[in-house]
């Protein structure tokens, strides 16, 4: 599926530099970043929920009664 991704000048230059450093295309670098973000998101959410549950355990216990 094709899509248009609008980047700022700074983002474009950072992506171009990273692609050149790695000897890959800008598209390959961007796709890798998207894949990593999508894979890591569920784990980040679990970590955040666990932190909230630990921090607010007493409050959550009282609310569950």
Order of alpha helices (4+ residues) and beta strands (2+ residues): alpha-alpha-alpha
